[in-house]
Amino acid sequence: MQSRARASGPQPSGSHPVGVDIRDSKEQALNLTGHAQPTPSEVVGWLTLARRRVDQMRRSLNNMMGHSGAAAAGSAVAETDPLLAFASETQPVEASVNTVAVAPVAASRTRSGLGRALLVLMAIVAVAGLGTLAFNELQLTRIPGFGVKDARVTIETRPPAAQVLIDGEPRGVTPIALLLKPGAHTMVVRSGQDERVVPLSLTAGAEVAQYFEMKVTPPAIVAGRISIVTDPPGARVSIDGRPVGLSPVTALELTAAQYKVTVTSETGSAERTVTVEPGAVASVVFSLPKVQAPFAGWLAVSAPFDLQITEGTDVIGSGGASKIMLAAGRHDVILTNRTLEYQETRKIEITPGKVTTVRVDPPRAMLSANARPWADVFVDGASVGQTPISNLAVAIGTHQVLFRHPQLGERRESVVVNVKGPNRVAADFSK
């Protein structure tokens, strides 16, 4: 009786806690995998819980093995130790024999059942361990920042220095290497007027190289034209020392700039500086002596603005700097600028073989300036006071006027001051 109680007693105590732990771990795993984006702290907590479940199963297994061993040892002692067999407490001889015969069979069955239980528990522990590792790996790949490697995109262009935009954000100029998050992106490469739009679909850790042959936009050439006429015609014409033909030369296309135009004939020569404006035609007229003079010299005119030079009814030169061949002797020349309403007559003496220079100092005229509400005024960078300003004497010509207010900012105006006036300039800071 005593040996049967010990053999059958420990069996139910070891299996129930293990079953409860496995089900709880499974339910928590299912609950965790249901989350769309588990956090790293949740994964670490689950792993810690799984380890605790495994430790509990191990302790339960050890307890089961300990209780079963004790029960088996007790049965063996009862069967071999005569001190434990009391004649007054036992059944008759027949019953005692049957009991002794049944006890080994029950113990054997108990040990057989215990072995199967141990195998089942070991299988459960192994499956739980593999499931833990697989779940751990799966969750780490689902958590942002765990196991996700940026893609590397290298961009080169010819010519270099093209602007690169990723998803509308400027990222620099080529050549450039960028680290981008996996997924879909839109890349724009822009060089001048040439633009390339490329969709990118990047995987984690990908290495992508992009190369573009960009169209080179030639620089815009801003050109003007020049026409050169001489009286009498047929004079040799050169521009900056390069011959361009015989006069008249009409609609010759040149890049906008200043040029030195020289005309030469058997009766004389003349030289003039001409400014070619973008999209405009500069017309130059030279009046040369009609007969060869035995003695001749040159007239050079220097002025801060363009002039037309006439003698009598003949236009003998134009431009801001001119060199004109004239017969030796006295000449009355008229210097004119119609825009500035300037006209002046000069009497000159031409010395044979020499250059006579005429310098034009621009006369001064009155300028008035005002501003709303008020402003400090600067003319060509020099402070001239605070508005209102009237009768400020300045040289005729084009001037840059700056109005400055400490709270309202600055305004810039360009004004052409002529001889006769009135010359006024103003700025309205309220607009």
Residue, then its C-alpha position, 0 to 999 in steps of 0.5 A: m500500500q505504501s509503495r503504490a501511494r509513492a509511485s503514483g503520487p508525483q505524476p500529476s504535479g509535474s505536467h500541469p504548470v508546464g502546459v499552462d506556461i506553453r499556452d501563455s507563451k503562445e498566446q503572448a506570441l500571437n498577441l505580439t505578432g498581431h501588432a503592425q509595428p512592435t517596438p524594440s522594448e516590446v520584443v526584448g520584453w517578450l524574449t525575457l518572458a520566453r526565457r522565464r517560461v523555458d526556465q519554469m519548464r526546466r524546473s518543473l521537469n527537474n521536480m518531476m524527475g526528483h519526485s518519481g525517483a523518490a517514489a521508486a526508491g521508497s517502493a524498493v525499500a519497502e520490498t527489501d527491508p523486512l523492518l517495514a513489513f509488520a505482520s499485524e498490519t499486513q493482509p494474509v499471506e495470499a494477499s501480501v503476495n499479490t500486493v508484492a507482485v502488483a507493486p513492481v508492475a505499477a512501478s514499471r508502468t509509472r516509469s514507462g509513462l514518465g519516460r513518455a512524458l519526459l520525451v513530450l516535454m523535451a519536444i515541447v522545449a525544443v519547439a519553443g526554443l526554435g519558435t523563439l529564435a524564429f519569432n525573434e528574427l521575424q520581429l527584428t526585421r519588422i521593427p524600423g531601424f532593426g536589420v534595415k540598411d540604407a541604399r547607396v546611390t552614386i550620381e555622375t554627370r558630364p559636364p559635372a556640377a549638375q543640381v540633384l534633387i531627391d523627392g523635391e529636396p536639393r541634395g547637392v551637385t554632381p558628382i555625389a553619393l547619397l544614402l537613401k531609405p529603401g523604397a520609392h524615390t524621385m530623382v531630378v538632375r538639372s543642368g541649365q535648361d536640361e532636366r532629367v527625372v528618374p524614378l528610383s525603387l531601392t531595396a535595403g543595402a542596394e548599390v545604384a550608379q546613375y550617369f547622365e550626359m547632359k546637354v550643354t547650353p551654349p551661352a547666349i550671344v548678344a549681338g548688335r550691328i554697325s553701319i559705317v558711311t564715309d563722304p566721299p565713299g570708297a574709304r578703307v574701313s577697319i574695326d579694332g585694326r581688322p579690315v572689314g572692307l570699303s565704305p559704305v559698310t552696312a549692318l555688320e553684325l558684332t558682339a555688343a561692346q566698344y570698338k575702334v573704327t578707322v577709315t582711310s582714303e587718299t585724301g585723309s583718315a579718321e578714327r572713332t570709338v563706337t559702342v554697339e548696343p545689344g539688338a541695336v544698329a550703330s550708324v557712323v558717318f565720316s566726312l573726309p577731305k575731298v581733295q588731298a591737302p598738302f598739309a594736314g593734322w588730326l582732331a581728337v575729341s574726348a568727352p564723358f558722353d557721345l557727341q556728334i561733330t560737325e563742321g558747317t553742314d558736314v558731319i565729320g565725326s561722332g562718339g565719345a572719343s574721336k580722331i579726325m583728319l583735317a586740313a591744317g588751319r583754323h576750324d569751327v566745329i560744333l559738338t552736339n548731344r541732343t539727348l542731353e540738350y548740349q551744344e557747344t562750338r569750338k574754334i580749333e587750330i590744326t597743326p600739320g602732322k600733329v593731333t589737336t585734342v579737345r576735351v569736353d567738361p560736362p556743364r552742370a545742371m540742377l537736380s531736385a529729389n524727394a521721397r515719401p515719407w522721407a529718405d537720405v539721398f545718395v547720388d553716384g554713391a555720395s551723400v547729398g542730404q535728406t529729402p526734400i532736396s532742390n537745386l542740387a548742381v550735378a554734371i549733365g548725363t546719367h546718374q544713379v540716385l539711392f533713397r534710403h529709409p531706416q525702416l522702409g529700406e532702399r530704392r534706386e532710381s536712374v535719372v538723365v540730367n540735361v542742360k535745360g531741365p527740369n530734372r527731378v527724381a522721386a521715390d514713394f516708399s508707401k507703394 
